[in-house]
Amino acid sequence: MATKIRLCRIGAKKNPIYRMVIADARAPRDGKFIEQIGYYDPAKSPVILTIDEEKALRWLSTGAQPSSTAKSLLSQAGILAKFHESKN
């Protein structure tokens, strides 16, 4: 099964809040997911970004592919740098 790390929108109209989840690549954006690994709230000032580093590294090592937005957020949190260091 191909897995992706992506954002799932929750929250009210005009007030987006996102979960960072591991989902099957064929599942819809807000559909069924395997595991929640983080939380992102862009409406707050400063922006709230919480990611479980251990879970994220485990899923990246098993081959989960992050979406472009998830990849950007993982970079901001410093998780992608740790993943690339551990590969070398």
Gaussian input, Z-matrix of N, CA and C with variables (Angstrom, degrees):
# hf/3-21g

backbone

0 1
 N
 C     1     B1
 C     2     B2     1     A1
 N     3     B3     2     A2     1     D1
 C     4     B4     3     A3     2     D2
 C     5     B5     4     A4     3     D3
 N     6     B6     5     A5     4     D4
 C     7     B7     6     A6     5     D5
 C     8     B8     7     A7     6     D6
 N     9     B9     8     A8     7     D7
 C    10    B10     9     A9     8     D8
 C    11    B11    10    A10     9     D9
 N    12    B12    11    A11    10    D10
 C    13    B13    12    A12    11    D11
 C    14    B14    13    A13    12    D12
 N    15    B15    14    A14    13    D13
 C    16    B16    15    A15    14    D14
 C    17    B17    16    A16    15    D15
 N    18    B18    17    A17    16    D16
 C    19    B19    18    A18    17    D17
 C    20    B20    19    A19    18    D18
 N    21    B21    20    A20    19    D19
 C    22    B22    21    A21    20    D20
 C    23    B23    22    A22    21    D21
 N    24    B24    23    A23    22    D22
 C    25    B25    24    A24    23    D23
 C    26    B26    25    A25    24    D24
 N    27    B27    26    A26    25    D25
 C    28    B28    27    A27    26    D26
 C    29    B29    28    A28    27    D27
 N    30    B30    29    A29    28    D28
 C    31    B31    30    A30    29    D29
 C    32    B32    31    A31    30    D30
 N    33    B33    32    A32    31    D31
 C    34    B34    33    A33    32    D32
 C    35    B35    34    A34    33    D33
 N    36    B36    35    A35    34    D34
 C    37    B37    36    A36    35    D35
 C    38    B38    37    A37    36    D36
 N    39    B39    38    A38    37    D37
 C    40    B40    39    A39    38    D38
 C    41    B41    40    A40    39    D39
 N    42    B42    41    A41    40    D40
 C    43    B43    42    A42    41    D41
 C    44    B44    43    A43    42    D42
 N    45    B45    44    A44    43    D43
 C    46    B46    45    A45    44    D44
 C    47    B47    46    A46    45    D45
 N    48    B48    47    A47    46    D46
 C    49    B49    48    A48    47    D47
 C    50    B50    49    A49    48    D48
 N    51    B51    50    A50    49    D49
 C    52    B52    51    A51    50    D50
 C    53    B53    52    A52    51    D51
 N    54    B54    53    A53    52    D52
 C    55    B55    54    A54    53    D53
 C    56    B56    55    A55    54    D54
 N    57    B57    56    A56    55    D55
 C    58    B58    57    A57    56    D56
 C    59    B59    58    A58    57    D57
 N    60    B60    59    A59    58    D58
 C    61    B61    60    A60    59    D59
 C    62    B62    61    A61    60    D60
 N    63    B63    62    A62    61    D61
 C    64    B64    63    A63    62    D62
 C    65    B65    64    A64    63    D63
 N    66    B66    65    A65    64    D64
 C    67    B67    66    A66    65    D65
 C    68    B68    67    A67    66    D66
 N    69    B69    68    A68    67    D67
 C    70    B70    69    A69    68    D68
 C    71    B71    70    A70    69    D69
 N    72    B72    71    A71    70    D70
 C    73    B73    72    A72    71    D71
 C    74    B74    73    A73    72    D72
 N    75    B75    74    A74    73    D73
 C    76    B76    75    A75    74    D74
 C    77    B77    76    A76    75    D75
 N    78    B78    77    A77    76    D76
 C    79    B79    78    A78    77    D77
 C    80    B80    79    A79    78    D78
 N    81    B81    80    A80    79    D79
 C    82    B82    81    A81    80    D80
 C    83    B83    82    A82    81    D81
 N    84    B84    83    A83    82    D82
 C    85    B85    84    A84    83    D83
 C    86    B86    85    A85    84    D84
 N    87    B87    86    A86    85    D85
 C    88    B88    87    A87    86    D86
 C    89    B89    88    A88    87    D87
 N    90    B90    89    A89    88    D88
 C    91    B91    90    A90    89    D89
 C    92    B92    91    A91    90    D90
 N    93    B93    92    A92    91    D91
 C    94    B94    93    A93    92    D92
 C    95    B95    94    A94    93    D93
 N    96    B96    95    A95    94    D94
 C    97    B97    96    A96    95    D95
 C    98    B98    97    A97    96    D96
 N    99    B99    98    A98    97    D97
 C   100   B100    99    A99    98    D98
 C   101   B101   100   A100    99    D99
 N   102   B102   101   A101   100   D100
 C   103   B103   102   A102   101   D101
 C   104   B104   103   A103   102   D102
 N   105   B105   104   A104   103   D103
 C   106   B106   105   A105   104   D104
 C   107   B107   106   A106   105   D105
 N   108   B108   107   A107   106   D106
 C   109   B109   108   A108   107   D107
 C   110   B110   109   A109   108   D108
 N   111   B111   110   A110   109   D109
 C   112   B112   111   A111   110   D110
 C   113   B113   112   A112   111   D111
 N   114   B114   113   A113   112   D112
 C   115   B115   114   A114   113   D113
 C   116   B116   115   A115   114   D114
 N   117   B117   116   A116   115   D115
 C   118   B118   117   A117   116   D116
 C   119   B119   118   A118   117   D117
 N   120   B120   119   A119   118   D118
 C   121   B121   120   A120   119   D119
 C   122   B122   121   A121   120   D120
 N   123   B123   122   A122   121   D121
 C   124   B124   123   A123   122   D122
 C   125   B125   124   A124   123   D123
 N   126   B126   125   A125   124   D124
 C   127   B127   126   A126   125   D125
 C   128   B128   127   A127   126   D126
 N   129   B129   128   A128   127   D127
 C   130   B130   129   A129   128   D128
 C   131   B131   130   A130   129   D129
 N   132   B132   131   A131   130   D130
 C   133   B133   132   A132   131   D131
 C   134   B134   133   A133   132   D132
 N   135   B135   134   A134   133   D133
 C   136   B136   135   A135   134   D134
 C   137   B137   136   A136   135   D135
 N   138   B138   137   A137   136   D136
 C   139   B139   138   A138   137   D137
 C   140   B140   139   A139   138   D138
 N   141   B141   140   A140   139   D139
 C   142   B142   141   A141   140   D140
 C   143   B143   142   A142   141   D141
 N   144   B144   143   A143   142   D142
 C   145   B145   144   A144   143   D143
 C   146   B146   145   A145   144   D144
 N   147   B147   146   A146   145   D145
 C   148   B148   147   A147   146   D146
 C   149   B149   148   A148   147   D147
 N   150   B150   149   A149   148   D148
 C   151   B151   150   A150   149   D149
 C   152   B152   151   A151   150   D150
 N   153   B153   152   A152   151   D151
 C   154   B154   153   A153   152   D152
 C   155   B155   154   A154   153   D153
 N   156   B156   155   A155   154   D154
 C   157   B157   156   A156   155   D155
 C   158   B158   157   A157   156   D156
 N   159   B159   158   A158   157   D157
 C   160   B160   159   A159   158   D158
 C   161   B161   160   A160   159   D159
 N   162   B162   161   A161   160   D160
 C   163   B163   162   A162   161   D161
 C   164   B164   163   A163   162   D162
 N   165   B165   164   A164   163   D163
 C   166   B166   165   A165   164   D164
 C   167   B167   166   A166   165   D165
 N   168   B168   167   A167   166   D166
 C   169   B169   168   A168   167   D167
 C   170   B170   169   A169   168   D168
 N   171   B171   170   A170   169   D169
 C   172   B172   171   A171   170   D170
 C   173   B173   172   A172   171   D171
 N   174   B174   173   A173   172   D172
 C   175   B175   174   A174   173   D173
 C   176   B176   175   A175   174   D174
 N   177   B177   176   A176   175   D175
 C   178   B178   177   A177   176   D176
 C   179   B179   178   A178   177   D177
 N   180   B180   179   A179   178   D178
 C   181   B181   180   A180   179   D179
 C   182   B182   181   A181   180   D180
 N   183   B183   182   A182   181   D181
 C   184   B184   183   A183   182   D182
 C   185   B185   184   A184   183   D183
 N   186   B186   185   A185   184   D184
 C   187   B187   186   A186   185   D185
 C   188   B188   187   A187   186   D186
 N   189   B189   188   A188   187   D187
 C   190   B190   189   A189   188   D188
 C   191   B191   190   A190   189   D189
 N   192   B192   191   A191   190   D190
 C   193   B193   192   A192   191   D191
 C   194   B194   193   A193   192   D192
 N   195   B195   194   A194   193   D193
 C   196   B196   195   A195   194   D194
 C   197   B197   196   A196   195   D195
 N   198   B198   197   A197   196   D196
 C   199   B199   198   A198   197   D197
 C   200   B200   199   A199   198   D198
 N   201   B201   200   A200   199   D199
 C   202   B202   201   A201   200   D200
 C   203   B203   202   A202   201   D201
 N   204   B204   203   A203   202   D202
 C   205   B205   204   A204   203   D203
 C   206   B206   205   A205   204   D204
 N   207   B207   206   A206   205   D205
 C   208   B208   207   A207   206   D206
 C   209   B209   208   A208   207   D207
 N   210   B210   209   A209   208   D208
 C   211   B211   210   A210   209   D209
 C   212   B212   211   A211   210   D210
 N   213   B213   212   A212   211   D211
 C   214   B214   213   A213   212   D212
 C   215   B215   214   A214   213   D213
 N   216   B216   215   A215   214   D214
 C   217   B217   216   A216   215   D215
 C   218   B218   217   A217   216   D216
 N   219   B219   218   A218   217   D217
 C   220   B220   219   A219   218   D218
 C   221   B221   220   A220   219   D219
 N   222   B222   221   A221   220   D220
 C   223   B223   222   A222   221   D221
 C   224   B224   223   A223   222   D222
 N   225   B225   224   A224   223   D223
 C   226   B226   225   A225   224   D224
 C   227   B227   226   A226   225   D225
 N   228   B228   227   A227   226   D226
 C   229   B229   228   A228   227   D227
 C   230   B230   229   A229   228   D228
 N   231   B231   230   A230   229   D229
 C   232   B232   231   A231   230   D230
 C   233   B233   232   A232   231   D231
 N   234   B234   233   A233   232   D232
 C   235   B235   234   A234   233   D233
 C   236   B236   235   A235   234   D234
 N   237   B237   236   A236   235   D235
 C   238   B238   237   A237   236   D236
 C   239   B239   238   A238   237   D237
 N   240   B240   239   A239   238   D238
 C   241   B241   240   A240   239   D239
 C   242   B242   241   A241   240   D240
 N   243   B243   242   A242   241   D241
 C   244   B244   243   A243   242   D242
 C   245   B245   244   A244   243   D243
 N   246   B246   245   A245   244   D244
 C   247   B247   246   A246   245   D245
 C   248   B248   247   A247   246   D246
 N   249   B249   248   A248   247   D247
 C   250   B250   249   A249   248   D248
 C   251   B251   250   A250   249   D249
 N   252   B252   251   A251   250   D250
 C   253   B253   252   A252   251   D251
 C   254   B254   253   A253   252   D252
 N   255   B255   254   A254   253   D253
 C   256   B256   255   A255   254   D254
 C   257   B257   256   A256   255   D255
 N   258   B258   257   A257   256   D256
 C   259   B259   258   A258   257   D257
 C   260   B260   259   A259   258   D258
 N   261   B261   260   A260   259   D259
 C   262   B262   261   A261   260   D260
 C   263   B263   262   A262   261   D261

   B1=1.4541
   B2=1.5245
   B3=1.3161
   B4=1.4618
   B5=1.5244
   B6=1.3255
   B7=1.4622
   B8=1.5146
   B9=1.3204
   B10=1.4585
   B11=1.5156
   B12=1.3174
   B13=1.4512
   B14=1.5211
   B15=1.3195
   B16=1.4565
   B17=1.5205
   B18=1.3261
   B19=1.4496
   B20=1.5227
   B21=1.3285
   B22=1.4544
   B23=1.5252
   B24=1.3163
   B25=1.4624
   B26=1.5230
   B27=1.3277
   B28=1.4541
   B29=1.5209
   B30=1.2891
   B31=1.4564
   B32=1.5124
   B33=1.2998
   B34=1.4611
   B35=1.5321
   B36=1.3154
   B37=1.4562
   B38=1.5257
   B39=1.2964
   B40=1.4674
   B41=1.5355
   B42=1.3243
   B43=1.4611
   B44=1.5300
   B45=1.3321
   B46=1.4620
   B47=1.5257
   B48=1.3080
   B49=1.4522
   B50=1.5248
   B51=1.3032
   B52=1.4519
   B53=1.5206
   B54=1.3310
   B55=1.4535
   B56=1.5175
   B57=1.3245
   B58=1.4525
   B59=1.5243
   B60=1.3300
   B61=1.4567
   B62=1.5253
   B63=1.3304
   B64=1.4585
   B65=1.5233
   B66=1.3234
   B67=1.4631
   B68=1.5200
   B69=1.3061
   B70=1.4530
   B71=1.5312
   B72=1.3029
   B73=1.4635
   B74=1.5260
   B75=1.3393
   B76=1.4613
   B77=1.5189
   B78=1.3270
   B79=1.4628
   B80=1.5297
   B81=1.3337
   B82=1.4695
   B83=1.5234
   B84=1.3353
   B85=1.4672
   B86=1.5232
   B87=1.3086
   B88=1.4604
   B89=1.5209
   B90=1.3206
   B91=1.4579
   B92=1.5153
   B93=1.3135
   B94=1.4485
   B95=1.5320
   B96=1.3242
   B97=1.4535
   B98=1.5205
   B99=1.3243
   B100=1.4652
   B101=1.5226
   B102=1.3313
   B103=1.4590
   B104=1.5266
   B105=1.3154
   B106=1.4639
   B107=1.5255
   B108=1.3380
   B109=1.4636
   B110=1.5221
   B111=1.3248
   B112=1.4539
   B113=1.5144
   B114=1.3390
   B115=1.4556
   B116=1.5200
   B117=1.3319
   B118=1.4662
   B119=1.5168
   B120=1.3290
   B121=1.4660
   B122=1.5268
   B123=1.3463
   B124=1.4620
   B125=1.5251
   B126=1.3291
   B127=1.4657
   B128=1.5253
   B129=1.3156
   B130=1.4666
   B131=1.5209
   B132=1.3083
   B133=1.4622
   B134=1.5173
   B135=1.3021
   B136=1.4592
   B137=1.5391
   B138=1.3095
   B139=1.4592
   B140=1.5330
   B141=1.3394
   B142=1.4647
   B143=1.5210
   B144=1.3212
   B145=1.4624
   B146=1.5178
   B147=1.3146
   B148=1.4550
   B149=1.5178
   B150=1.3317
   B151=1.4628
   B152=1.5199
   B153=1.3330
   B154=1.4617
   B155=1.5288
   B156=1.3274
   B157=1.4608
   B158=1.5248
   B159=1.3134
   B160=1.4588
   B161=1.5314
   B162=1.3380
   B163=1.4608
   B164=1.5286
   B165=1.3317
   B166=1.4631
   B167=1.5341
   B168=1.3216
   B169=1.4709
   B170=1.5279
   B171=1.3253
   B172=1.4713
   B173=1.5264
   B174=1.3432
   B175=1.4612
   B176=1.5282
   B177=1.3236
   B178=1.4688
   B179=1.5207
   B180=1.3252
   B181=1.4655
   B182=1.5206
   B183=1.3391
   B184=1.4601
   B185=1.5230
   B186=1.3361
   B187=1.4605
   B188=1.5159
   B189=1.3154
   B190=1.4675
   B191=1.5244
   B192=1.3235
   B193=1.4574
   B194=1.5278
   B195=1.3395
   B196=1.4694
   B197=1.5288
   B198=1.3303
   B199=1.4601
   B200=1.5263
   B201=1.3194
   B202=1.4655
   B203=1.5349
   B204=1.3283
   B205=1.4627
   B206=1.5218
   B207=1.3273
   B208=1.4612
   B209=1.5249
   B210=1.3164
   B211=1.4711
   B212=1.5264
   B213=1.3266
   B214=1.4585
   B215=1.5270
   B216=1.3275
   B217=1.4685
   B218=1.5274
   B219=1.3271
   B220=1.4627
   B221=1.5240
   B222=1.3284
   B223=1.4715
   B224=1.5179
   B225=1.3294
   B226=1.4627
   B227=1.5209
   B228=1.3306
   B229=1.4596
   B230=1.5285
   B231=1.3445
   B232=1.4556
   B233=1.5195
   B234=1.3190
   B235=1.4609
   B236=1.5237
   B237=1.3239
   B238=1.4746
   B239=1.5196
   B240=1.3296
   B241=1.4667
   B242=1.5199
   B243=1.3332
   B244=1.4681
   B245=1.5136
   B246=1.3411
   B247=1.4580
   B248=1.5265
   B249=1.3274
   B250=1.4637
   B251=1.5322
   B252=1.3452
   B253=1.4579
   B254=1.5225
   B255=1.3219
   B256=1.4615
   B257=1.5301
   B258=1.3436
   B259=1.4585
   B260=1.5269
   B261=1.3375
   B262=1.4689
   B263=1.4750
   A1=108.38
   A2=117.18
   A3=122.36
   A4=108.91
   A5=115.77
   A6=119.88
   A7=110.13
   A8=114.59
   A9=122.23
   A10=109.32
   A11=114.98
   A12=121.80
   A13=104.96
   A14=116.95
   A15=119.33
   A16=111.08
   A17=115.08
   A18=120.72
   A19=110.38
   A20=115.32
   A21=123.49
   A22=106.31
   A23=117.49
   A24=120.38
   A25=111.39
   A26=114.52
   A27=122.35
   A28=105.65
   A29=119.23
   A30=120.45
   A31=111.67
   A32=114.36
   A33=121.44
   A34=111.78
   A35=114.88
   A36=121.90
   A37=109.34
   A38=117.48
   A39=125.69
   A40=113.18
   A41=117.32
   A42=121.92
   A43=108.71
   A44=116.83
   A45=118.91
   A46=112.46
   A47=115.02
   A48=124.10
   A49=104.53
   A50=117.15
   A51=120.58
   A52=111.87
   A53=115.78
   A54=122.62
   A55=107.05
   A56=116.99
   A57=119.83
   A58=105.98
   A59=116.10
   A60=120.52
   A61=111.44
   A62=113.90
   A63=122.22
   A64=105.33
   A65=116.95
   A66=120.52
   A67=110.14
   A68=115.33
   A69=121.42
   A70=106.96
   A71=117.59
   A72=121.95
   A73=112.04
   A74=117.20
   A75=120.46
   A76=113.28
   A77=118.56
   A78=122.18
   A79=110.66
   A80=118.03
   A81=120.21
   A82=111.90
   A83=116.76
   A84=122.43
   A85=112.92
   A86=117.29
   A87=121.04
   A88=111.90
   A89=116.68
   A90=120.77
   A91=112.88
   A92=114.44
   A93=122.64
   A94=110.51
   A95=115.82
   A96=120.19
   A97=110.02
   A98=116.13
   A99=122.40
   A100=110.99
   A101=116.33
   A102=120.45
   A103=109.96
   A104=116.24
   A105=121.67
   A106=107.79
   A107=116.24
   A108=119.03
   A109=112.93
   A110=117.81
   A111=117.79
   A112=113.24
   A113=113.22
   A114=122.66
   A115=107.69
   A116=117.18
   A117=122.17
   A118=109.02
   A119=116.17
   A120=121.75
   A121=108.86
   A122=117.89
   A123=120.78
   A124=113.92
   A125=118.68
   A126=121.49
   A127=112.57
   A128=117.42
   A129=120.83
   A130=110.61
   A131=115.46
   A132=119.70
   A133=107.95
   A134=120.19
   A135=129.55
   A136=112.17
   A137=114.75
   A138=122.12
   A139=109.59
   A140=116.30
   A141=121.02
   A142=108.34
   A143=116.49
   A144=123.05
   A145=107.97
   A146=116.73
   A147=122.39
   A148=107.99
   A149=116.89
   A150=121.42
   A151=108.19
   A152=116.52
   A153=121.58
   A154=107.20
   A155=115.42
   A156=121.67
   A157=112.62
   A158=117.04
   A159=121.29
   A160=111.47
   A161=116.55
   A162=120.71
   A163=111.01
   A164=116.51
   A165=120.36
   A166=110.69
   A167=117.18
   A168=120.35
   A169=111.15
   A170=116.92
   A171=120.22
   A172=110.46
   A173=117.13
   A174=120.04
   A175=111.62
   A176=117.85
   A177=119.70
   A178=110.45
   A179=117.11
   A180=120.12
   A181=112.39
   A182=117.82
   A183=119.70
   A184=112.71
   A185=117.35
   A186=120.24
   A187=116.22
   A188=119.12
   A189=120.62
   A190=109.49
   A191=116.19
   A192=121.85
   A193=110.15
   A194=118.54
   A195=119.50
   A196=111.68
   A197=115.87
   A198=120.07
   A199=107.48
   A200=117.77
   A201=120.05
   A202=111.61
   A203=117.53
   A204=120.60
   A205=110.98
   A206=117.10
   A207=120.84
   A208=110.40
   A209=116.70
   A210=121.05
   A211=110.49
   A212=116.34
   A213=121.09
   A214=111.08
   A215=117.02
   A216=120.94
   A217=111.28
   A218=117.30
   A219=120.27
   A220=110.93
   A221=116.95
   A222=120.99
   A223=110.89
   A224=116.90
   A225=121.12
   A226=111.34
   A227=116.84
   A228=121.15
   A229=111.63
   A230=117.54
   A231=121.57
   A232=113.85
   A233=117.29
   A234=120.96
   A235=111.64
   A236=117.94
   A237=119.90
   A238=111.40
   A239=117.60
   A240=120.56
   A241=110.42
   A242=117.73
   A243=121.37
   A244=110.65
   A245=116.94
   A246=121.13
   A247=110.02
   A248=117.86
   A249=121.21
   A250=111.22
   A251=118.31
   A252=121.13
   A253=111.23
   A254=116.86
   A255=120.53
   A256=111.77
   A257=117.81
   A258=121.29
   A259=111.59
   A260=116.59
   A261=119.81
   A262=112.56
   D1=128.09
   D2=177.50
   D3=-80.53
   D4=125.15
   D5=-178.63
   D6=-112.05
   D7=149.86
   D8=178.99
   D9=-128.22
   D10=148.63
   D11=170.39
   D12=-101.02
   D13=118.74
   D14=-177.18
   D15=-150.73
   D16=175.63
   D17=-178.64
   D18=-96.76
   D19=142.59
   D20=177.40
   D21=-120.40
   D22=121.31
   D23=-175.33
   D24=-79.44
   D25=131.60
   D26=170.24
   D27=-130.68
   D28=175.60
   D29=178.82
   D30=103.94
   D31=171.67
   D32=-174.74
   D33=-83.69
   D34=173.32
   D35=176.32
   D36=-60.17
   D37=134.10
   D38=-179.18
   D39=63.45
   D40=13.51
   D41=178.07
   D42=-138.53
   D43=73.04
   D44=-174.70
   D45=-73.33
   D46=139.06
   D47=170.16
   D48=-134.57
   D49=139.52
   D50=-175.42
   D51=-122.80
   D52=144.69
   D53=168.28
   D54=-100.96
   D55=140.96
   D56=171.32
   D57=-93.97
   D58=119.25
   D59=-173.01
   D60=-127.82
   D61=161.86
   D62=170.57
   D63=-102.59
   D64=123.61
   D65=-176.94
   D66=-138.62
   D67=157.50
   D68=172.03
   D69=-63.47
   D70=140.45
   D71=-176.37
   D72=-60.66
   D73=-25.48
   D74=-177.38
   D75=-88.53
   D76=-9.82
   D77=-177.94
   D78=-73.66
   D79=149.47
   D80=177.52
   D81=-68.17
   D82=163.92
   D83=-174.56
   D84=-53.14
   D85=-49.57
   D86=-177.11
   D87=-102.57
   D88=18.97
   D89=-177.10
   D90=-87.39
   D91=-154.91
   D92=-176.23
   D93=-64.32
   D94=139.07
   D95=176.65
   D96=-132.63
   D97=163.73
   D98=-176.53
   D99=-84.81
   D100=-48.22
   D101=-175.82
   D102=-154.77
   D103=146.17
   D104=175.02
   D105=-97.04
   D106=128.34
   D107=-178.91
   D108=-116.44
   D109=-7.67
   D110=-178.10
   D111=-167.67
   D112=-176.74
   D113=-173.74
   D114=-147.71
   D115=138.56
   D116=-178.78
   D117=-140.12
   D118=122.99
   D119=179.00
   D120=-123.75
   D121=95.94
   D122=-177.41
   D123=-76.69
   D124=-12.60
   D125=-175.95
   D126=-79.46
   D127=-22.16
   D128=-179.57
   D129=-77.37
   D130=158.90
   D131=175.22
   D132=-127.16
   D133=111.86
   D134=-0.53
   D135=-73.97
   D136=161.60
   D137=-178.43
   D138=-60.45
   D139=138.70
   D140=178.72
   D141=-98.60
   D142=122.87
   D143=177.42
   D144=-133.77
   D145=114.74
   D146=179.28
   D147=-126.25
   D148=121.31
   D149=179.77
   D150=-131.96
   D151=133.03
   D152=174.69
   D153=-76.71
   D154=103.77
   D155=-173.34
   D156=-60.48
   D157=-41.53
   D158=-177.59
   D159=-62.51
   D160=-45.84
   D161=179.31
   D162=-65.84
   D163=-42.26
   D164=-179.14
   D165=-62.02
   D166=-45.30
   D167=179.51
   D168=-64.51
   D169=-38.05
   D170=179.10
   D171=-63.46
   D172=-44.77
   D173=-179.08
   D174=-69.90
   D175=-37.10
   D176=176.84
   D177=-63.64
   D178=-39.02
   D179=-179.28
   D180=-70.58
   D181=-23.89
   D182=177.24
   D183=-88.00
   D184=-0.76
   D185=172.73
   D186=107.70
   D187=8.99
   D188=177.59
   D189=-67.92
   D190=133.67
   D191=-178.24
   D192=-100.00
   D193=122.89
   D194=178.76
   D195=-77.59
   D196=145.87
   D197=172.99
   D198=-70.37
   D199=172.11
   D200=-176.66
   D201=-62.85
   D202=-40.84
   D203=179.11
   D204=-69.36
   D205=-42.77
   D206=178.63
   D207=-63.81
   D208=-37.33
   D209=178.42
   D210=-63.19
   D211=-41.53
   D212=177.92
   D213=-63.06
   D214=-43.85
   D215=-179.78
   D216=-68.27
   D217=-38.27
   D218=176.80
   D219=-64.98
   D220=-34.38
   D221=176.17
   D222=-66.38
   D223=-44.11
   D224=179.28
   D225=-60.55
   D226=-35.76
   D227=-179.07
   D228=-80.57
   D229=-10.04
   D230=178.62
   D231=84.02
   D232=9.95
   D233=-176.42
   D234=-77.96
   D235=-38.21
   D236=178.93
   D237=-64.17
   D238=-37.54
   D239=177.99
   D240=-62.95
   D241=-42.06
   D242=178.45
   D243=-65.91
   D244=-37.78
   D245=179.25
   D246=-63.88
   D247=-45.11
   D248=-178.84
   D249=-68.71
   D250=-33.29
   D251=175.58
   D252=-65.75
   D253=-40.04
   D254=-177.82
   D255=-71.42
   D256=-25.88
   D257=178.04
   D258=-71.37
   D259=-32.25
   D260=-176.20
   D261=-82.75

